């Protein structure tokens, strides 16, 4: 899937035990507060693992993706 936006800004909490939780993200100069993470999954992409997060701001659903190799975020849908 081709990302809508690469290298978006994402505020993230890295919790004990390795859990990653996106808190908000900025896309097109607008900030979206993550109110709920509805689903998470991962996939291999070469040497990288891509962590996917289906998140909601209470009005919209988004898919954020975190590349564990180069530590970048993208907006997938």
trRosetta pair geometry for C-beta under 8 A, 3 or more apart (Angstrom, degrees):
i j d omega theta_ij theta_ji phi_ij phi_ji
1 76 5.4 58 113 -166 129 109
1 77 7.0 -53 172 -42 141 108
3 6 5.4 104 91 -68 143 74
3 65 6.9 -118 -96 39 115 127
3 74 3.8 -53 -129 166 153 128
3 75 6.0 109 -170 68 96 48
3 76 5.3 -68 -111 -96 70 54
4 27 7.8 35 107 -159 116 138
4 74 7.8 147 47 168 60 87
4 75 4.7 -52 60 101 103 100
4 76 6.8 115 3 -172 86 8
4 77 6.7 130 -25 -90 118 30
5 8 5.0 70 116 -60 120 109
5 27 5.4 159 37 -137 164 106
5 28 7.6 -124 -82 -37 150 80
5 74 6.4 179 92 -158 54 69
5 75 4.4 27 47 36 95 112
6 72 6.9 14 -177 155 85 131
6 74 4.8 -23 -113 -109 55 106
7 72 5.5 -50 -90 -158 70 115
7 73 7.0 99 -125 62 23 66
7 74 7.1 4 -20 -85 36 73
8 25 5.5 43 133 -180 124 113
8 26 6.3 -175 -179 76 89 58
8 27 5.1 -20 -132 -84 132 84
8 64 7.9 -106 64 -128 132 98
8 73 5.4 -77 59 103 82 107
8 74 6.6 117 6 -126 98 29
8 75 5.3 55 -20 -28 149 102
9 25 6.4 157 89 -158 56 62
9 26 4.2 9 58 41 109 108
9 73 7.8 91 -141 58 5 132
10 22 5.3 -55 -173 -133 117 107
10 23 8.0 130 174 41 72 66
10 24 7.4 -179 -150 93 52 43
10 25 4.4 -16 -102 -103 76 95
10 26 7.9 -146 -68 20 42 66
10 64 6.5 107 -107 -157 144 141
10 66 7.7 -110 71 -87 159 101
10 73 4.4 89 0 -37 133 175
11 22 7.2 104 76 -163 54 62
11 23 4.4 -56 101 61 102 109
11 24 4.9 25 35 49 114 81
11 25 7.3 -149 18 -74 67 47
12 20 6.0 -13 -173 -169 120 92
12 21 6.7 148 -161 76 67 45
12 22 5.4 -39 -101 -101 81 54
12 23 6.5 -172 -93 3 24 88
12 66 7.9 83 -105 -99 153 141
13 20 7.5 154 81 -158 52 44
13 21 4.6 -14 59 62 98 101
13 23 6.0 81 -18 -47 96 113
14 18 7.8 -32 -170 -143 87 31
14 19 7.7 153 -161 83 44 50
14 20 5.8 -16 -107 -105 67 72
15 18 7.7 -20 78 61 69 17
15 19 4.2 -16 59 68 113 100
15 20 7.5 -160 18 -76 81 23
15 21 6.3 43 -19 -3 114 113
16 19 7.6 11 70 26 37 95
20 51 6.4 78 54 123 140 161
20 53 7.9 -111 103 -62 101 132
20 66 6.5 -86 132 41 159 168
21 37 6.9 -119 -140 -24 79 147
22 25 6.3 -9 -177 -46 126 105
22 34 5.1 114 109 -34 90 164
22 37 7.2 125 46 -83 89 117
22 53 5.7 154 8 97 124 165
22 55 6.1 -70 75 -72 126 156
22 64 5.6 50 -42 70 167 164
22 73 8.0 109 -104 -128 125 141
23 33 7.7 -38 154 -150 63 65
23 34 5.7 -161 -177 41 16 112
24 31 5.7 17 168 -176 126 99
24 32 6.2 168 -159 84 76 48
24 33 5.0 -35 -102 -108 103 48
24 34 5.9 -149 -82 -1 40 82
25 31 7.4 170 89 -148 30 59
25 32 5.6 -12 60 56 76 97
25 34 7.1 62 -5 -45 89 104
25 62 7.7 -138 51 115 137 158
25 64 6.4 179 -49 -98 157 133
25 73 7.1 -139 -126 140 125 149
25 75 7.3 150 138 -78 148 107
26 29 7.1 6 -179 -122 105 16
26 30 6.8 164 -150 78 67 33
26 31 5.0 -33 -93 -93 82 68
26 32 7.5 168 -90 14 31 73
27 30 6.3 -30 71 60 62 83
27 32 6.8 -4 23 -2 102 118
27 75 5.6 34 -100 -41 142 157
32 57 4.7 -96 -172 -71 95 145
32 60 7.4 -69 -141 62 135 122
32 62 7.0 87 121 -13 160 152
33 57 5.5 108 65 -137 62 96
34 37 6.7 23 172 -60 121 81
34 55 4.6 -46 -134 -172 106 134
34 56 7.5 93 -153 62 61 37
34 57 6.6 -71 -98 -84 31 71
35 55 8.0 130 42 178 54 87
35 56 5.8 -56 60 99 95 80
35 57 5.6 107 -1 -144 103 31
35 58 4.8 31 27 -41 162 90
36 55 6.8 159 87 -155 50 61
36 56 4.7 -5 59 52 98 104
36 58 7.6 102 5 -69 106 63
37 40 6.4 18 162 -51 121 101
37 53 5.6 -56 -139 -166 112 103
37 54 6.9 112 -167 74 62 56
37 55 5.2 -32 -102 -99 64 80
38 54 4.7 -60 64 104 95 107
38 55 7.1 172 9 -99 81 24
38 56 6.2 58 -28 -15 114 110
38 61 7.5 -35 19 -130 141 108
39 53 7.7 159 86 -157 53 39
39 54 4.1 24 51 33 92 124
40 51 7.0 -7 -168 -177 102 90
40 52 6.6 160 -154 86 51 62
40 53 5.4 -8 -104 -104 85 65
40 54 7.4 -138 -66 19 42 75
41 51 7.9 170 91 -155 33 51
41 52 5.1 -9 62 57 76 111
42 49 5.5 2 -175 178 120 104
42 50 6.5 157 -156 80 65 50
42 51 5.1 -26 -100 -102 92 60
42 52 6.8 -178 -87 13 35 79
43 49 7.4 158 79 -158 33 61
43 50 5.1 -15 61 58 84 101
43 52 7.1 35 2 -17 99 115
44 48 7.5 145 -161 86 52 50
44 49 6.1 -39 -102 -104 57 65
44 50 7.7 162 -109 15 8 82
45 48 4.9 -22 71 72 91 99
45 49 7.5 141 24 -113 78 16
45 50 5.1 44 -2 -22 124 115
45 67 7.5 -67 61 -124 132 96
46 69 7.8 -31 89 -25 102 164
47 69 5.7 96 102 -102 92 142
48 67 5.2 -15 -173 -164 143 89
48 68 5.8 155 -162 55 79 74
48 69 3.5 -91 -97 -7 95 123
48 70 7.1 -38 -100 1 135 81
49 67 8.0 147 78 -155 43 46
49 68 4.5 6 60 27 88 133
49 69 7.4 133 23 -34 55 85
50 65 5.3 -3 -177 -173 107 109
50 66 7.0 152 -159 74 55 44
50 67 5.7 -22 -103 -98 77 62
50 68 7.4 -144 -80 1 28 85
51 65 7.0 154 78 -157 46 54
51 66 4.5 -14 58 58 100 101
51 68 6.5 81 -14 -47 103 102
52 63 6.1 -13 -166 -171 101 101
52 64 7.3 152 -156 83 50 49
52 65 5.2 -18 -100 -102 70 80
52 76 7.1 -26 -130 12 104 152
53 63 7.1 154 77 -156 48 52
53 64 4.6 -13 60 61 103 97
53 65 7.6 -173 20 -77 73 35
53 66 7.4 41 -8 -9 110 103
54 61 6.5 -5 -175 -171 91 104
54 62 7.6 164 -154 84 47 42
54 63 5.6 -23 -99 -100 64 77
55 61 7.4 153 83 -154 38 56
55 62 5.3 -23 66 64 87 91
55 63 7.7 148 20 -99 75 26
55 64 5.9 12 8 2 124 111
56 59 7.8 156 -178 37 87 33
56 60 6.8 175 -145 85 66 42
56 61 5.3 -30 -93 -98 86 63
56 62 7.4 162 -88 18 35 75
57 60 5.5 12 40 47 101 86
57 62 7.5 41 -15 -2 97 116
62 75 6.3 -51 -171 -148 114 99
62 77 6.9 172 -154 92 48 53
63 75 7.2 115 77 -169 60 54
63 76 4.1 -54 98 64 112 106
63 77 4.5 35 24 45 116 85
64 73 6.1 -19 -171 -165 102 108
64 74 7.5 152 -159 79 56 40
64 75 6.3 -35 -103 -104 62 58
64 76 7.2 172 -104 9 10 90
65 73 6.9 145 78 -157 49 57
65 74 5.0 -18 61 61 101 88
65 75 7.8 177 18 -90 83 11
65 76 5.1 73 -20 -38 118 118
66 71 7.8 -11 -173 -146 90 41
66 72 7.6 175 -149 89 52 35
66 73 5.5 -23 -97 -99 69 75
67 70 5.2 4 111 48 126 84
67 71 6.8 -82 85 -23 79 11
67 72 5.0 8 40 53 115 78
67 73 7.7 -154 12 -75 78 27
67 74 7.5 48 -23 -3 104 104
68 71 7.2 25 -150 -77 27 56
